[in-house]
Amino acid sequence: MAAIETLLLQEALDGQALYARFIAANRLSGALVSFSGRVRDTSATGAVSHLYLDWYPGMTERSLADIAAAAADRFEVEALLVAHRCGEVRAGEEIVFVAAASAHRRAAFEAADYLMDRLKSEAALWKREVGTTLEGGGFDDWIEPTQKDSADLKRWNP
C-alpha cells in the first residue's frame, strides 16, 4: 500500500522543501520523480498578474485524494505527494507540486505524469486568470481545460 499525502494550500507552496521532505521519507526508494508547476505571466489575453483558484472545502480535498488514490492503484509506487494551491496565486509562484517514489523509474515517471493530467482536468478547482490586456484594459477570465488537456487525459483511458 502506497503512502499518500495530499495538501491544499492557501499559503505559498515551497516545492523544494516538499521534495526534501519527500526524499527523506522515501530514502530507500529506487526512483523519485517530481514536478513543479508555476503560474505563467502571460496568456493569449495579455499579462497575467495572478490566478484565483476557487475551491469548495471538503470537496476539493477529496478530489485531490481520489486522484492520488487512483494513481496509487494504477502504478507500482511506494509513495505519492500532491500539493495544490487555492486562492490567489501570483504570476511566477508555484501552483502545484507532485512527487512519486517507486522501486523503478518508469512507475514513478508515469504516476507523476498521470497525476498532473488528472489534476489539470479533473481536480475540483475553478480557475480565473486576472491581468492586463495588451491594450491596457483589465481581464478576469475563467479558465477551462483545453483540447490538449483533454487529449493528455485520454492517453490514460483510450
N, CA, C and O atoms as a DFTB+ gen file, in Angstrom:
632 C
 N C O
     1  1       0.847      -1.180       0.000
     2  2       0.000       0.000       0.000
     3  2       0.892       1.243       0.000
     4  3       1.761       1.397       0.859
     5  1       0.669       2.110      -0.957
     6  2       1.468       3.330      -1.086
     7  2       1.081       4.341      -0.006
     8  3      -0.085       4.457       0.370
     9  1       2.067       5.053       0.471
    10  2       1.820       6.180       1.369
    11  2       1.391       7.359       0.506
    12  3       2.080       7.707      -0.453
    13  1       0.262       7.975       0.837
    14  2      -0.263       9.088       0.043
    15  2      -0.455      10.291       0.948
    16  3      -1.027      10.185       2.032
    17  1       0.034      11.452       0.483
    18  2      -0.197      12.715       1.181
    19  2      -0.725      13.717       0.169
    20  3      -0.160      13.872      -0.913
    21  1      -1.807      14.395       0.520
    22  2      -2.340      15.466      -0.316
    23  2      -2.481      16.724       0.530
    24  3      -2.871      16.667       1.696
    25  1      -2.160      17.847      -0.073
    26  2      -2.215      19.131       0.615
    27  2      -2.928      20.142      -0.267
    28  3      -2.637      20.233      -1.460
    29  1      -3.846      20.894       0.292
    30  2      -4.470      22.027      -0.378
    31  2      -4.059      23.252       0.417
    32  3      -4.401      23.375       1.594
    33  1      -3.325      24.162      -0.220
    34  2      -2.683      25.259       0.484
    35  2      -3.165      26.623       0.012
    36  3      -3.215      26.890      -1.188
    37  1      -3.518      27.482       0.956
    38  2      -3.816      28.876       0.619
    39  2      -2.551      29.730       0.689
    40  3      -2.492      30.816       0.113
    41  1      -1.546      29.230       1.395
    42  2      -0.289      29.960       1.514
    43  2       0.692      29.461       0.450
    44  3       0.410      28.508      -0.276
    45  1       1.846      30.123       0.374
    46  2       2.863      29.783      -0.621
    47  2       3.230      28.304      -0.560
    48  3       3.302      27.703       0.512
    49  1       3.456      27.747      -1.724
    50  2       3.863      26.349      -1.858
    51  2       5.369      26.344      -2.113
    52  3       5.838      27.008      -3.038
    53  1       6.122      25.616      -1.318
    54  2       7.580      25.526      -1.465
    55  2       7.931      24.120      -1.930
    56  3       8.137      23.218      -1.118
    57  1       7.996      23.946      -3.244
    58  2       8.281      22.638      -3.832
    59  2       9.612      22.069      -3.397
    60  3       9.726      20.860      -3.192
    61  1      10.622      22.908      -3.252
    62  2      11.937      22.409      -2.822
    63  2      11.864      21.816      -1.420
    64  3      12.434      20.755      -1.165
    65  1      11.177      22.484      -0.525
    66  2      11.047      21.969       0.841
    67  2      10.218      20.689       0.856
    68  3      10.542      19.743       1.574
    69  1       9.137      20.661       0.056
    70  2       8.321      19.448      -0.013
    71  2       9.132      18.284      -0.578
    72  3       9.030      17.157      -0.093
    73  1       9.937      18.561      -1.604
    74  2      10.742      17.495      -2.200
    75  2      11.800      16.994      -1.216
    76  3      12.039      15.790      -1.128
    77  1      12.426      17.896      -0.485
    78  2      13.425      17.481       0.511
    79  2      12.778      16.574       1.565
    80  3      13.363      15.570       1.970
    81  1      11.576      16.933       2.000
    82  2      10.855      16.110       2.970
    83  2      10.477      14.762       2.361
    84  3      10.563      13.730       3.027
    85  1      10.058      14.772       1.090
    86  2       9.678      13.545       0.390
    87  2      10.877      12.613       0.235
    88  3      10.757      11.403       0.430
    89  1      12.031      13.175      -0.115
    90  2      13.259      12.380      -0.243
    91  2      13.595      11.726       1.091
    92  3      13.889      10.532       1.145
    93  1      13.551      12.511       2.169
    94  2      13.889      11.977       3.489
    95  2      12.945      10.847       3.897
    96  3      13.370       9.875       4.522
    97  1      11.671      10.976       3.546
    98  2      10.684       9.967       3.926
    99  2      10.767       8.708       3.060
   100  3      10.261       7.652       3.438
   101  1      11.409       8.829       1.896
   102  2      11.463       7.711       0.943
   103  2      12.901       7.409       0.533
   104  3      13.179       7.150      -0.637
   105  1      13.799       7.446       1.494
   106  2      15.227       7.316       1.202
   107  2      15.625       5.961       0.655
   108  3      16.705       5.836       0.078
   109  1      14.797       4.944       0.812
   110  2      15.131       3.619       0.301
   111  2      14.494       3.319      -1.057
   112  3      14.744       2.263      -1.638
   113  1      13.683       4.230      -1.558
   114  2      13.060       4.031      -2.867
   115  2      14.111       4.165      -3.965
   116  3      15.022       4.987      -3.865
   117  1      13.979       3.355      -5.010
   118  2      14.942       3.390      -6.113
   119  2      14.750       4.562      -7.045
   120  3      15.696       4.984      -7.710
   121  1      13.529       5.104      -7.109
   122  2      13.246       6.201      -8.032
   123  2      12.369       7.240      -7.356
   124  3      11.379       6.909      -6.703
   125  1      12.743       8.490      -7.520
   126  2      11.962       9.617      -7.028
   127  2      11.781      10.591      -8.186
   128  3      12.761      11.027      -8.790
   129  1      10.546      10.930      -8.495
   130  2      10.243      11.853      -9.591
   131  2       9.354      12.954      -9.036
   132  3       8.453      12.692      -8.238
   133  1       9.608      14.189      -9.460
   134  2       8.757      15.288      -9.022
   135  2       8.475      16.232     -10.187
   136  3       9.190      16.258     -11.188
   137  1       7.411      17.003     -10.016
   138  2       7.050      18.039     -10.974
   139  2       6.542      19.229     -10.190
   140  3       5.785      19.081      -9.230
   141  1       6.965      20.412     -10.607
   142  2       6.503      21.653     -10.006
   143  2       5.967      22.547     -11.113
   144  3       6.651      22.784     -12.109
   145  1       4.747      23.043     -10.945
   146  2       4.149      23.947     -11.924
   147  2       4.007      25.337     -11.356
   148  3       3.704      25.514     -10.176
   149  1       4.231      26.331     -12.211
   150  2       4.152      27.733     -11.804
   151  2       3.108      28.475     -12.635
   152  3       2.773      28.052     -13.742
   153  1       2.605      29.564     -12.106
   154  2       1.675      30.417     -12.840
   155  2       2.483      31.215     -13.868
   156  3       3.434      31.918     -13.527
   157  1       2.077      31.087     -15.136
   158  2       2.746      31.842     -16.204
   159  2       2.357      33.314     -16.110
   160  3       1.281      33.650     -15.615
   161  1       3.245      34.193     -16.592
   162  2       2.975      35.631     -16.504
   163  2       2.314      36.191     -17.752
   164  3       2.004      37.382     -17.797
   165  1       2.088      35.358     -18.773
   166  2       1.408      35.812     -19.980
   167  2       0.389      34.763     -20.417
   168  3       0.504      33.578     -20.108
   169  1      -0.612      35.248     -21.148
   170  2      -1.605      34.367     -21.754
   171  2      -1.968      34.973     -23.102
   172  3      -1.439      36.020     -23.476
   173  1      -2.854      34.333     -23.821
   174  2      -3.302      34.868     -25.102
   175  2      -3.991      36.218     -24.921
   176  3      -4.042      37.015     -25.858
   177  1      -4.519      36.483     -23.730
   178  2      -5.248      37.729     -23.463
   179  2      -4.317      38.878     -23.101
   180  3      -4.614      40.030     -23.418
   181  1      -3.188      38.586     -22.439
   182  2      -2.272      39.656     -22.040
   183  2      -1.368      39.237     -20.908
   184  3      -1.040      38.060     -20.760
   185  1      -0.962      40.219     -20.099
   186  2      -0.068      39.983     -18.963
   187  2      -0.889      39.500     -17.769
   188  3      -1.847      40.156     -17.360
   189  1      -0.514      38.368     -17.223
   190  2      -1.234      37.774     -16.097
   191  2      -0.614      38.265     -14.788
   192  3       0.594      38.153     -14.583
   193  1      -1.450      38.808     -13.909
   194  2      -0.954      39.192     -12.579
   195  2      -1.085      38.018     -11.615
   196  3      -0.204      37.773     -10.791
   197  1      -2.221      37.285     -11.735
   198  2      -2.431      36.137     -10.850
   199  2      -3.558      35.253     -11.366
   200  3      -4.347      35.645     -12.226
   201  1      -3.604      34.063     -10.817
   202  2      -4.757      33.190     -10.959
   203  2      -5.482      33.213      -9.629
   204  3      -4.872      33.372      -8.572
   205  1      -6.783      33.052      -9.697
   206  2      -7.541      32.829      -8.479
   207  2      -8.207      31.472      -8.619
   208  3      -8.970      31.249      -9.559
   209  1      -7.925      30.566      -7.695
   210  2      -8.496      29.229      -7.722
   211  2      -9.566      29.125      -6.650
   212  3      -9.274      29.088      -5.455
   213  1     -10.812      29.078      -7.104
   214  2     -11.926      28.847      -6.187
   215  2     -11.941      27.372      -5.816
   216  3     -11.551      26.520      -6.614
   217  1     -12.393      27.073      -4.602
   218  2     -12.466      25.695      -4.139
   219  2     -13.654      25.566      -3.216
   220  3     -14.185      26.556      -2.713
   221  1     -14.056      24.345      -3.005
   222  2     -15.143      24.063      -2.088
   223  2     -14.558      23.193      -0.981
   224  3     -14.207      22.040      -1.232
   225  1     -14.446      23.720       0.241
   226  2     -13.828      22.962       1.334
   227  2     -14.440      21.568       1.485
   228  3     -15.660      21.402       1.473
   229  1     -13.586      20.599       1.623
   230  2     -14.014      19.211       1.736
   231  2     -14.078      18.541       0.379
   232  3     -13.464      17.494       0.174
   233  1     -14.804      19.124      -0.540
   234  2     -14.928      18.551      -1.881
   235  2     -13.592      18.594      -2.632
   236  3     -13.201      17.613      -3.264
   237  1     -12.907      19.714      -2.561
   238  2     -11.641      19.857      -3.280
   239  2     -10.583      18.913      -2.710
   240  3      -9.876      18.243      -3.462
   241  1     -10.477      18.860      -1.397
   242  2      -9.508      17.946      -0.775
   243  2      -9.812      16.496      -1.165
   244  3      -8.899      15.715      -1.431
   245  1     -11.090      16.145      -1.196
   246  2     -11.491      14.780      -1.568
   247  2     -11.102      14.481      -3.012
   248  3     -10.664      13.372      -3.318
   249  1     -11.257      15.464      -3.904
   250  2     -10.893      15.225      -5.306
   251  2      -9.385      14.996      -5.447
   252  3      -8.962      14.144      -6.228
   253  1      -8.582      15.739      -4.708
   254  2      -7.124      15.528      -4.741
   255  2      -6.788      14.135      -4.214
   256  3      -5.967      13.426      -4.797
   257  1      -7.423      13.747      -3.113
   258  2      -7.170      12.423      -2.524
   259  2      -7.613      11.310      -3.470
   260  3      -6.923      10.297      -3.589
   261  1      -8.748      11.478      -4.142
   262  2      -9.230      10.457      -5.076
   263  2      -8.293      10.293      -6.262
   264  3      -8.029       9.172      -6.696
   265  1      -7.789      11.403      -6.787
   266  2      -6.848      11.346      -7.912
   267  2      -5.560      10.642      -7.479
   268  3      -5.031       9.804      -8.210
   269  1      -5.061      10.981      -6.299
   270  2      -3.841      10.338      -5.800
   271  2      -4.068       8.844      -5.557
   272  3      -3.200       8.032      -5.877
   273  1      -5.212       8.475      -4.999
   274  2      -5.520       7.062      -4.755
   275  2      -5.599       6.284      -6.069
   276  3      -5.149       5.141      -6.145
   277  1      -6.170       6.901      -7.095
   278  2      -6.247       6.246      -8.404
   279  2      -4.850       6.005      -8.977
   280  3      -4.598       4.967      -9.589
   281  1      -3.951       6.955      -8.780
   282  2      -2.563       6.781      -9.241
   283  2      -1.885       5.646      -8.478
   284  3      -1.174       4.830      -9.065
   285  1      -2.110       5.602      -7.183
   286  2      -1.509       4.538      -6.364
   287  2      -2.029       3.168      -6.775
   288  3      -1.284       2.189      -6.762
   289  1      -3.303       3.095      -7.139
   290  2      -3.885       1.824      -7.586
   291  2      -3.359       1.407      -8.957
   292  3      -3.222       0.217      -9.241
   293  1      -3.071       2.381      -9.794
   294  2      -2.700       2.108     -11.179
   295  2      -1.214       1.796     -11.362
   296  3      -0.856       1.001     -12.230
   297  1      -0.360       2.402     -10.569
   298  2       1.088       2.283     -10.742
   299  2       1.731       1.674      -9.500
   300  3       1.228       1.842      -8.389
   301  1       2.823       0.980      -9.687
   302  2       3.540       0.347      -8.576
   303  2       4.426       1.376      -7.882
   304  3       5.645       1.392      -8.051
   305  1       3.780       2.231      -7.100
   306  2       4.502       3.275      -6.374
   307  2       4.512       2.964      -4.887
   308  3       3.643       2.262      -4.370
   309  1       5.509       3.502      -4.223
   310  2       5.643       3.349      -2.774
   311  2       5.079       4.551      -2.026
   312  3       4.621       4.424      -0.891
   313  1       5.116       5.720      -2.669
   314  2       4.605       6.937      -2.033
   315  2       4.249       7.971      -3.090
   316  3       4.843       8.018      -4.167
   317  1       3.256       8.803      -2.753
   318  2       2.840       9.919      -3.605
   319  2       2.610      11.143      -2.735
   320  3       2.140      11.044      -1.601
   321  1       2.947      12.286      -3.282
   322  2       2.666      13.565      -2.639
   323  2       2.036      14.479      -3.675
   324  3       2.583      14.658      -4.763
   325  1       0.903      15.050      -3.348
   326  2       0.220      16.021      -4.202
   327  2      -0.034      17.266      -3.363
   328  3      -0.682      17.194      -2.319
   329  1       0.478      18.409      -3.820
   330  2       0.230      19.685      -3.153
   331  2      -0.299      20.657      -4.198
   332  3       0.293      20.806      -5.267
   333  1      -1.410      21.317      -3.892
   334  2      -2.006      22.261      -4.841
   335  2      -2.416      23.519      -4.095
   336  3      -2.917      23.456      -2.972
   337  1      -2.199      24.651      -4.726
   338  2      -2.628      25.931      -4.163
   339  2      -4.100      26.164      -4.432
   340  3      -4.675      25.584      -5.353
   341  1      -4.698      27.010      -3.627
   342  2      -6.027      27.552      -3.877
   343  2      -5.975      29.014      -3.452
   344  3      -5.022      29.454      -2.809
   345  1      -7.012      29.758      -3.819
   346  2      -6.991      31.188      -3.547
   347  2      -6.161      31.909      -4.589
   348  3      -6.039      31.443      -5.721
   349  1      -5.588      33.048      -4.213
   350  2      -4.797      33.851      -5.154
   351  2      -3.371      33.327      -5.254
   352  3      -2.688      33.143      -4.247
   353  1      -2.935      33.090      -6.490
   354  2      -1.570      32.634      -6.759
   355  2      -0.974      33.585      -7.795
   356  3      -1.435      33.637      -8.935
   357  1       0.038      34.327      -7.398
   358  2       0.651      35.351      -8.257
   359  2       1.470      34.710      -9.375
   360  3       1.942      33.580      -9.247
   361  1       1.630      35.447     -10.468
   362  2       2.472      35.004     -11.573
   363  2       3.866      34.685     -11.038
   364  3       4.436      35.451     -10.261
   365  1       4.406      33.545     -11.463
   366  2       5.733      33.105     -11.023
   367  2       5.723      32.213      -9.801
   368  3       6.715      31.539      -9.524
   369  1       4.621      32.191      -9.062
   370  2       4.546      31.340      -7.871
   371  2       4.174      29.908      -8.251
   372  3       3.522      29.662      -9.265
   373  1       4.608      28.975      -7.405
   374  2       4.241      27.575      -7.611
   375  2       2.761      27.386      -7.318
   376  3       2.227      27.892      -6.331
   377  1       2.113      26.635      -8.214
   378  2       0.687      26.368      -8.070
   379  2       0.437      24.905      -7.747
   380  3      -0.565      24.566      -7.117
   381  1       1.362      24.022      -8.183
   382  2       1.175      22.592      -7.963
   383  2       2.543      21.920      -7.831
   384  3       3.526      22.331      -8.448
   385  1       2.568      20.879      -7.011
   386  2       3.766      20.054      -6.851
   387  2       3.309      18.618      -6.664
   388  3       2.435      18.337      -5.843
   389  1       3.905      17.709      -7.431
   390  2       3.640      16.282      -7.245
   391  2       4.971      15.548      -7.159
   392  3       5.962      15.957      -7.764
   393  1       4.976      14.467      -6.404
   394  2       6.158      13.611      -6.309
   395  2       5.698      12.164      -6.199
   396  3       4.666      11.862      -5.599
   397  1       6.491      11.280      -6.793
   398  2       6.203       9.843      -6.765
   399  2       7.489       9.095      -6.444
   400  3       8.557       9.422      -6.962
   401  1       7.376       8.092      -5.590
   402  2       8.504       7.225      -5.239
   403  2       8.124       5.797      -5.603
   404  3       7.006       5.350      -5.349
   405  1       9.080       5.090      -6.205
   406  2       8.840       3.693      -6.563
   407  2      10.171       2.952      -6.588
   408  3      11.240       3.551      -6.467
   409  1      10.079       1.649      -6.745
   410  2      11.300       0.846      -6.821
   411  2      12.058       1.132      -8.115
   412  3      13.288       1.109      -8.140
   413  1      11.316       1.401      -9.188
   414  2      11.929       1.611     -10.505
   415  2      11.373       2.880     -11.150
   416  3      10.262       3.305     -10.834
   417  1      12.139       3.476     -12.044
   418  2      11.827       4.793     -12.603
   419  2      10.517       4.880     -13.371
   420  3       9.786       5.857     -13.213
   421  1      10.201       3.899     -14.190
   422  2       9.034       4.001     -15.074
   423  2       7.749       4.271     -14.279
   424  3       6.971       5.152     -14.643
   425  1       7.529       3.531     -13.218
   426  2       6.319       3.725     -12.420
   427  2       6.266       5.125     -11.818
   428  3       5.201       5.741     -11.780
   429  1       7.392       5.628     -11.353
   430  2       7.425       6.966     -10.756
   431  2       7.141       8.041     -11.805
   432  3       6.363       8.962     -11.554
   433  1       7.771       7.928     -12.984
   434  2       7.508       8.890     -14.055
   435  2       6.041       8.859     -14.474
   436  3       5.401       9.905     -14.586
   437  1       5.517       7.666     -14.702
   438  2       4.138       7.541     -15.161
   439  2       3.143       8.041     -14.105
   440  3       2.154       8.690     -14.445
   441  1       3.397       7.748     -12.856
   442  2       2.490       8.204     -11.801
   443  2       2.464       9.727     -11.723
   444  3       1.393      10.318     -11.589
   445  1       3.630      10.370     -11.804
   446  2       3.678      11.839     -11.756
   447  2       2.968      12.438     -12.973
   448  3       2.232      13.416     -12.841
   449  1       3.182      11.864     -14.139
   450  2       2.539      12.337     -15.364
   451  2       1.020      12.177     -15.274
   452  3       0.274      13.096     -15.612
   453  1       0.578      11.029     -14.826
   454  2      -0.848      10.749     -14.638
   455  2      -1.476      11.732     -13.644
   456  3      -2.549      12.281     -13.898
   457  1      -0.804      11.947     -12.520
   458  2      -1.315      12.886     -11.525
   459  2      -1.536      14.266     -12.140
   460  3      -2.584      14.877     -11.931
   461  1      -0.556      14.761     -12.897
   462  2      -0.678      16.091     -13.473
   463  2      -1.801      16.156     -14.504
   464  3      -2.544      17.136     -14.542
   465  1      -1.934      15.128     -15.337
   466  2      -3.019      15.136     -16.323
   467  2      -4.376      15.155     -15.635
   468  3      -5.267      15.894     -16.055
   469  1      -4.547      14.370     -14.601
   470  2      -5.823      14.330     -13.870
   471  2      -6.057      15.630     -13.099
   472  3      -7.170      16.157     -13.105
   473  1      -5.022      16.153     -12.437
   474  2      -5.186      17.392     -11.677
   475  2      -5.587      18.545     -12.593
   476  3      -6.481      19.324     -12.265
   477  1      -4.925      18.650     -13.734
   478  2      -5.180      19.747     -14.677
   479  2      -6.628      19.748     -15.167
   480  3      -7.228      20.809     -15.342
   481  1      -7.178      18.569     -15.384
   482  2      -8.503      18.471     -15.999
   483  2      -9.641      18.149     -15.039
   484  3     -10.792      18.474     -15.330
   485  1      -9.348      17.514     -13.895
   486  2     -10.427      16.970     -13.078
   487  2     -10.478      17.417     -11.626
   488  3     -11.481      17.181     -10.954
   489  1      -9.437      18.048     -11.127
   490  2      -9.462      18.474      -9.721
   491  2     -10.593      19.483      -9.512
   492  3     -10.876      20.298     -10.390
   493  1     -11.224      19.422      -8.364
   494  2     -12.336      20.322      -8.050
   495  2     -11.796      21.695      -7.649
   496  3     -11.876      22.110      -6.493
   497  1     -11.249      22.376      -8.643
   498  2     -10.742      23.740      -8.507
   499  2     -11.218      24.516      -9.729
   500  3     -11.201      23.993     -10.843
   501  1     -11.641      25.756      -9.527
   502  2     -12.146      26.576     -10.622
   503  2     -11.239      27.785     -10.746
   504  3     -11.088      28.558      -9.801
   505  1     -10.620      27.950     -11.945
   506  2      -9.548      28.927     -12.128
   507  2     -10.010      30.160     -12.889
   508  3     -10.692      30.073     -13.910
   509  1      -9.614      31.313     -12.356
   510  2      -9.794      32.590     -13.041
   511  2      -8.420      33.210     -13.251
   512  3      -7.601      33.266     -12.334
   513  1      -8.183      33.675     -14.475
   514  2      -6.930      34.335     -14.825
   515  2      -7.192      35.841     -14.817
   516  3      -8.128      36.317     -15.457
   517  1      -6.360      36.583     -14.089
   518  2      -6.569      38.017     -13.911
   519  2      -5.320      38.761     -14.380
   520  3      -4.196      38.368     -14.067
   521  1      -5.534      39.846     -15.139
   522  2      -4.386      40.602     -15.607
   523  2      -4.759      41.805     -16.431
   524  3      -5.853      42.355     -16.305
   525  1      -3.812      42.216     -17.296
   526  2      -3.955      43.400     -18.126
   527  2      -3.819      43.007     -19.595
   528  3      -2.881      42.304     -19.973
   529  1      -4.762      43.465     -20.418
   530  2      -4.707      43.165     -21.849
   531  2      -3.569      43.946     -22.504
   532  3      -3.005      44.863     -21.907
   533  1      -3.244      43.572     -23.731
   534  2      -2.213      44.287     -24.492
   535  2      -2.604      45.741     -24.723
   536  3      -1.736      46.599     -24.886
   537  1      -3.908      46.025     -24.740
   538  2      -4.396      47.391     -24.939
   539  2      -4.441      48.196     -23.644
   540  3      -4.742      49.389     -23.674
   541  1      -4.148      47.570     -22.516
   542  2      -4.105      48.280     -21.244
   543  2      -5.328      48.118     -20.360
   544  3      -5.353      48.622     -19.237
   545  1      -6.344      47.419     -20.856
   546  2      -7.520      47.162     -20.028
   547  2      -7.297      45.950     -19.138
   548  3      -6.290      45.253     -19.265
   549  1      -8.226      45.707     -18.249
   550  2      -8.120      44.552     -17.374
   551  2      -8.900      43.367     -17.908
   552  3      -9.818      43.527     -18.712
   553  1      -8.535      42.184     -17.460
   554  2      -9.326      40.998     -17.773
   555  2      -9.399      40.096     -16.558
   556  3      -8.521      40.110     -15.695
   557  1     -10.453      39.321     -16.508
   558  2     -10.721      38.379     -15.430
   559  2     -11.499      37.243     -16.079
   560  3     -12.727      37.284     -16.148
   561  1     -10.778      36.223     -16.559
   562  2     -11.360      35.158     -17.380
   563  2     -11.324      33.807     -16.678
   564  3     -10.312      33.423     -16.091
   565  1     -12.442      33.094     -16.747
   566  2     -12.463      31.714     -16.273
   567  2     -11.646      30.866     -17.225
   568  3     -11.700      31.064     -18.439
   569  1     -10.884      29.920     -16.682
   570  2     -10.033      29.031     -17.474
   571  2     -10.630      27.635     -17.442
   572  3     -10.929      27.102     -16.373
   573  1     -10.802      27.049     -18.608
   574  2     -11.308      25.682     -18.745
   575  2     -10.193      24.804     -19.298
   576  3      -9.284      25.313     -19.953
   577  1     -10.240      23.492     -19.051
   578  2      -9.256      22.609     -19.682
   579  2      -9.327      22.749     -21.209
   580  3     -10.408      22.891     -21.781
   581  1      -8.171      22.706     -21.846
   582  2      -8.087      22.860     -23.298
   583  2      -8.259      21.509     -23.996
   584  3      -8.326      20.469     -23.341
   585  1      -8.329      21.535     -25.323
   586  2      -8.376      20.292     -26.097
   587  2      -7.108      19.471     -25.849
   588  3      -7.164      18.243     -25.785
   589  1      -5.966      20.150     -25.708
   590  2      -4.698      19.451     -25.419
   591  2      -4.780      18.760     -24.060
   592  3      -4.330      17.624     -23.914
   593  1      -5.349      19.434     -23.072
   594  2      -5.528      18.830     -21.747
   595  2      -6.399      17.574     -21.856
   596  3      -6.091      16.548     -21.250
   597  1      -7.472      17.658     -22.620
   598  2      -8.357      16.503     -22.811
   599  2      -7.642      15.360     -23.513
   600  3      -7.820      14.197     -23.151
   601  1      -6.828      15.691     -24.524
   602  2      -6.058      14.659     -25.230
   603  2      -5.040      14.014     -24.301
   604  3      -4.844      12.799     -24.342
   605  1      -4.386      14.824     -23.459
   606  2      -3.422      14.279     -22.497
   607  2      -4.116      13.315     -21.538
   608  3      -3.587      12.245     -21.237
   609  1      -5.291      13.692     -21.065
   610  2      -6.039      12.848     -20.137
   611  2      -6.501      11.555     -20.805
   612  3      -6.507      10.495     -20.178
   613  1      -6.883      11.643     -22.058
   614  2      -7.400      10.487     -22.793
   615  2      -6.331       9.394     -22.954
   616  3      -6.671       8.221     -23.105
   617  1      -5.050       9.766     -22.922
   618  2      -3.967       8.776     -23.030
   619  2      -4.114       7.655     -21.997
   620  3      -3.750       6.506     -22.243
   621  1      -4.656       8.025     -20.838
   622  2      -4.744       7.061     -19.728
   623  2      -5.953       6.155     -19.828
   624  3      -5.988       5.101     -19.194
   625  1      -6.942       6.545     -20.608
   626  2      -8.153       5.742     -20.801
   627  2      -8.582       5.828     -22.258
   628  3      -9.597       6.450     -22.569
   629  1      -7.814       5.208     -23.156
   630  2      -8.103       5.335     -24.592
   631  2      -9.446       4.714     -24.967
   632  3      -9.832       4.739     -26.136
